Amino acid sequence: MAEPAEVAALPGPIDTLLAAAVARRFYLENRSKVEIAKEFDISRFKVARLLDAAVAHDIVRIDITVPAEIDVPLGRALTERFGLRHGIVVDLGRADGGAGDQRQSGRWLGTAAARLVSDIVEEGDVLGLDGSHAVDALSEAVTRLPLCDVVQLTGVHGPDLAHDAAITAVRRTAAAGGGRAFPLHTPFLLPDAATAAVLRSQPATAETLERFGRVTKAVVGIGAWDGPHSTVYGALSERERETLREAGACAEAAGHLLDDGGRFLSTELTARTIAVGAAELRGVDELIGVTAGGRDTGAVRAVLRSGLLTGVVTDAVTARRLLWRDGTHDGRYERRYGGTDAVAPTVPAPRSTERGQ
């Protein structure tokens, strides 16, 4: 269908210049249509037609510089299929340009997670954060929170126990809400259980560990246990890695390893780590998982199957893959959510509220 002539047509140079002048005042000078109409002695309806024509004829170019956006239907699909309270899906668009853009993609996911946390955290909550890249990105994006304390859920992974990114993230997020920060100035993985026990008994560390049981909202990163963002894999010996492969390790969340079915793997590593326990994670009222973006679908599916999560923040590619199982096609999801990866895995059992399960 042809465009209306009164909108599309610019028959001569005078109209082109007039459209440009009107557009300049409207878009750059923030003048109202009524003010512009009065200046040029034309009707405000003609102002509107000139603005439409300026866009149609490329006199005005509208460029949205943020390359990502929220995909609400896909997020709704995730909440329905996995029994979640929150499903935030970020369509990374031009931001998702391959391995070189993974860091930038992670920032957009962190920004979305920060918005969700700002919405769900209430005054008096205790917010738990693990040491993942996703949480670091969240802390950079969050600007305001209700008054709440913030607790670090996993020990430090780098050599600098005072200025590690995980500690910075906890302090930065606490500052956004004016609450207290409870960092962990201890390594995540220790050489042996005895050393870990000694560090847990230190007053500053014990003070933070004691608050694990008070956490009401938490955000953790989700990824493959042997992926580039793993906090465990690089610290293990090859023998330990092989043992975990044989045990079916698939995913990592808050320093814990899970198999494909979403079951926590009980290994001797537990005694050597300083991190929130599996039972304490299950006791959190709201546990949000944030993915690394596009490459760890199996790991995300495993953590969803665990029943731990009440919400997930992920990218559109991962979301579509999560809504697909065994290559089976379900036209409902293609029609409703615009993808060909259609069928979701089985919804996990509801989260247990029994601490210690």
C-alpha positions, 0 to 999 in steps of 0.5 A: 500500500502506498504511503499517504501523499501528504506524508510522503511527498516532498515535491520541492527544495522549499518543503525539504528545507522546511521539514529539516527546520521543523525537525531540528526544532523538534528533535534537537531543541525540544520545541513543542509542535504548537510552538513550531506551528506558531513560529512557521505560521502553519498548523500543528497537523502540518508540523506532524506531517513534516516530521513524519516526512523527515523520517520517511525521507531520511532527513532525520535518522533515528539510531538506537545506540543500545544494541540489546533489548528485553524480549518479554514473550521469551521471558514469559515462556521461561517462567511458565515452563520452568515454574519461575517467578522471574524470567528476564531475556535479553536479546543481545542483537548486535551486541552478540557478535561472537567471542570478542563481544562476550564481555560486552554481552555479559554487561548487558545481562548484568544490567538486566539483573541489576534492574531485576534486583532493584525491583525485588529487593525490599528494605531489610532484605539481606542480599547475597552475591557470589563471585561471578562475572555476572555479579560483577557486571550487576554491581557496576550497573546498579544505582539504587537499592532499598536499605539492605545488607549485602553478603559475599557468598563465595571466597576470593578467586584471585590472589588479591584478597583485599581488592578482588572483584568479588569484594568490590562488587559486594561493597559497591552494591551495598553502597547503592542501598546504604547498607552494610557490606560483609565481604570474604577476605579468604580464598574460595578453594584451599589446599586442604580441609584443615586450612579451610577450617582454620580460615572459617574460624577467623572472626571476620570470616565467621561474621560473614559466614554466619549471615549466610543463613539470613540471606533473603535474596541472592544472585549467582552466576551460572555456567559450565563447570569447565567453561571460561567463566568457571571459578572451580575448574582452573583451581583443580588438578587434572586428576580432580577434573577427571574424577568430576567428569566421571561423576557427571559434572555439568554446571557450576553455581555459587561454587557448587557443581551439579550434574545434568539432572540438577543434583549437587555433586558431593565431593571432597572439594566441599571441605576445601571451599569457603562458600555458601552451602547447598542447604543455605542456597535452598533456604533463600527466598529469591535466588536469581541465576544469571547466565554468561550468554549463549554458550552454556545452555546445558549448564543452565538447564541443569541448574533449572532442573535443580529447583534452586532458582526462582528467577533467571536472567539470560540471553535470547539464544539460550532461552530459545535453546532451553525451550527446545528438547530432543529436536521435537517441534511444538508450533505453539512456541514458534507462533507465540515466541517467534523461534523454531526451538520450541519445546521446553524441558520438563518443569523441575519439582518446586523448590524445597523450603526445607533447609538442608535438603 
